[in-house]
């Protein structure tokens, strides 16, 4: 069992090509001997690249670069897209929720309550639905179950995104379509 020790920490971190003095929280894992720094919703392994992003920081893109962790709240029915099995799920962390698309063996690999880690995922449109998925280059794995802080709103799949007027390669939030998932509505 890894034991984490957290402390307030001030250290220079390179964020978007600007070195500034930032305040965050640094943790030290006594099992692995790794230092992890949390700042602006990102987790950094000190001296390395981003380890994990919070769900609220995810934006649509055509790149497999999303590393995050979340809990599977609900999983829909398995459907077939040609010869491929697929299903949608609702996942969340403590900052936001999003629809997750599972393909093939992933559909049976996870159940509601599973904590899932995603590496090199992609948040993009599939059949007019904005979904988070592993894609061909990414992977998802179960890392625990049931105990994780989460929120169901905002749901990033229920946000209308538009190209950033200052950078057409990026998207920004335009408006909220629904405050919660329309596919997996909250139980009254």
C-alpha positions as CSV (number, residue, x, y, z in Angstrom):
1,X,0.0,0.0,0.0
2,X,1.5,3.3,-1.1
3,X,1.5,6.1,1.5
4,X,1.2,9.6,0.2
5,X,2.5,12.6,2.1
6,X,1.2,16.0,0.8
7,X,2.6,19.4,1.6
8,X,2.2,22.9,0.3
9,X,5.1,23.5,-2.1
10,X,6.5,26.5,-4.0
11,X,8.7,25.7,-6.9
12,X,9.3,27.0,-10.5
13,X,7.4,24.9,-13.1
14,X,7.5,25.5,-16.8
15,X,3.9,26.0,-17.9
16,X,3.1,26.9,-21.5
17,X,6.7,28.1,-22.1
18,X,6.6,30.6,-19.2
19,X,8.6,29.9,-16.0
20,X,6.7,31.5,-13.1
21,X,6.6,30.9,-9.3
22,X,3.4,28.9,-8.7
23,X,1.9,27.4,-5.6
24,X,0.6,23.9,-5.7
25,X,0.6,20.7,-3.7
26,X,3.4,18.2,-3.8
27,X,3.1,14.6,-2.8
28,X,5.7,12.0,-2.1
29,X,4.9,8.3,-2.5
30,X,6.8,6.3,0.1
31,X,6.4,3.1,-1.9
32,X,7.7,4.3,-5.2
33,X,9.8,7.2,-4.1
34,X,8.2,9.5,-6.7
35,X,7.3,13.2,-6.2
36,X,4.1,14.3,-7.7
37,X,3.1,18.0,-8.0
38,X,-0.5,19.1,-8.4
39,X,-1.2,22.5,-10.0
40,X,-4.1,23.9,-12.0
41,X,-5.8,20.5,-12.2
42,X,-2.8,18.8,-13.6
43,X,-0.6,16.2,-11.9
44,X,3.1,16.3,-12.8
45,X,5.8,13.8,-11.9
46,X,8.6,16.2,-11.0
47,X,11.1,16.2,-13.8
48,X,8.7,14.5,-16.2
49,X,5.7,15.3,-18.3
50,X,2.1,15.4,-17.2
51,X,0.9,12.3,-15.5
52,X,-2.8,13.0,-15.2
53,X,-5.4,15.7,-16.1
54,X,-8.6,16.5,-14.4
55,X,-11.7,15.9,-16.6
56,X,-12.7,19.6,-16.5
57,X,-9.5,20.5,-18.4
58,X,-10.3,18.3,-21.4
59,X,-11.2,20.0,-24.7
60,X,-12.0,18.5,-28.1
61,X,-9.0,17.8,-30.2
62,X,-7.8,15.4,-32.9
63,X,-4.9,14.2,-30.9
64,X,-4.5,11.2,-28.5
65,X,-3.0,13.1,-25.6
66,X,-5.4,12.8,-22.7
67,X,-4.1,11.1,-19.6
68,X,-6.8,11.1,-16.9
69,X,-8.5,9.0,-14.2
70,X,-12.2,8.7,-13.5
71,X,-15.0,6.6,-12.1
72,X,-17.5,4.8,-14.3
73,X,-20.9,5.9,-13.0
74,X,-23.2,4.2,-15.6
75,X,-22.8,2.0,-18.6
76,X,-25.3,1.8,-21.4
77,X,-26.3,-1.2,-23.5
78,X,-23.9,-2.8,-25.8
79,X,-24.7,-2.0,-29.5
80,X,-23.1,-3.1,-32.7
81,X,-21.5,-0.7,-35.3
82,X,-21.1,-3.1,-38.2
83,X,-18.9,-5.8,-36.8
84,X,-17.7,-3.8,-33.9
85,X,-19.2,-3.9,-30.4
86,X,-19.5,-0.5,-28.6
87,X,-21.2,1.1,-25.6
88,X,-21.4,4.5,-24.0
89,X,-20.7,5.2,-20.3
90,X,-20.9,8.2,-18.0
91,X,-17.6,8.9,-16.2
92,X,-16.6,11.6,-13.8
93,X,-13.9,12.9,-11.4
94,X,-14.2,15.6,-8.8
95,X,-14.2,18.3,-11.4
96,X,-16.6,17.3,-14.2
97,X,-18.3,14.4,-16.1
98,X,-18.1,13.2,-19.7
99,X,-19.4,10.4,-21.9
100,X,-17.0,7.6,-22.4
101,X,-17.1,5.4,-25.5
102,X,-15.9,1.8,-25.1
103,X,-15.1,-0.5,-28.0
104,X,-14.8,-4.3,-28.3
105,X,-13.5,-6.0,-25.2
106,X,-13.6,-2.7,-23.3
107,X,-17.4,-3.1,-23.1
108,X,-17.1,-6.2,-20.9
109,X,-14.0,-5.1,-19.0
110,X,-15.6,-2.4,-17.0
111,X,-18.7,-2.1,-14.7
112,X,-20.3,0.8,-12.9
113,X,-18.1,1.7,-9.9
114,X,-14.8,0.9,-11.5
115,X,-12.1,3.5,-11.3
116,X,-10.4,3.7,-14.7
117,X,-7.1,5.2,-15.8
118,X,-6.9,6.4,-19.4
119,X,-3.6,7.0,-21.3
120,X,-3.4,8.8,-24.6
121,X,-7.1,9.2,-24.9
122,X,-9.0,11.4,-27.4
123,X,-12.0,13.7,-26.8
124,X,-13.7,14.1,-30.2
125,X,-16.9,13.7,-32.1
126,X,-18.2,10.2,-33.1
127,X,-21.5,10.2,-35.0
128,X,-22.3,13.8,-33.8
129,X,-21.7,12.8,-30.1
130,X,-18.7,14.3,-28.3
131,X,-17.1,11.4,-26.4
132,X,-13.9,10.5,-24.6
133,X,-12.3,7.3,-25.9
134,X,-9.1,5.5,-25.9
135,X,-8.9,5.2,-29.7
136,X,-6.3,3.1,-31.4
137,X,-3.3,4.7,-29.7
138,X,-4.7,4.9,-26.2
139,X,-5.5,2.5,-23.5
140,X,-7.8,2.2,-20.5
141,X,-7.3,0.0,-17.4
142,X,-9.2,-0.6,-14.2
143,X,-7.1,0.7,-11.2
144,X,-9.7,0.4,-8.4
145,X,-13.4,0.6,-7.6
146,X,-16.1,2.5,-5.8
147,X,-14.1,5.0,-3.7
148,X,-13.6,8.2,-5.7
149,X,-14.9,11.8,-5.3
150,X,-16.9,12.9,-8.3
151,X,-19.5,15.4,-9.7
152,X,-22.0,14.8,-12.5
153,X,-22.1,18.4,-13.7
154,X,-20.8,20.0,-15.8
155,X,-20.9,17.3,-18.4
156,X,-18.3,18.2,-21.1
157,X,-20.2,16.1,-23.7
158,X,-23.2,18.3,-23.1
159,X,-21.3,21.5,-24.0
160,X,-21.3,23.2,-27.4
161,X,-17.7,23.8,-28.4
162,X,-16.6,26.3,-31.0
163,X,-13.2,27.1,-32.6
164,X,-11.2,29.6,-30.5
165,X,-11.3,33.0,-32.4
166,X,-7.6,33.5,-31.5
167,X,-6.4,30.0,-32.4
168,X,-8.5,27.9,-34.9
169,X,-6.6,24.7,-33.8
170,X,-8.3,24.9,-30.4
171,X,-11.8,24.8,-29.1
172,X,-13.5,26.9,-26.4
173,X,-16.8,26.4,-24.6
174,X,-19.6,28.3,-26.3
175,X,-22.7,27.3,-24.4
176,X,-24.2,24.5,-22.2
177,X,-26.6,22.2,-24.0
178,X,-27.7,20.5,-20.8
179,X,-26.4,20.8,-17.3
180,X,-26.3,17.0,-16.9
181,X,-26.1,14.0,-19.2
182,X,-29.1,13.6,-21.5
183,X,-28.2,10.0,-22.2
184,X,-27.8,9.1,-18.5
185,X,-30.2,11.5,-16.7
186,X,-29.9,11.9,-12.9
187,X,-32.2,9.8,-10.8
188,X,-34.8,12.1,-9.2
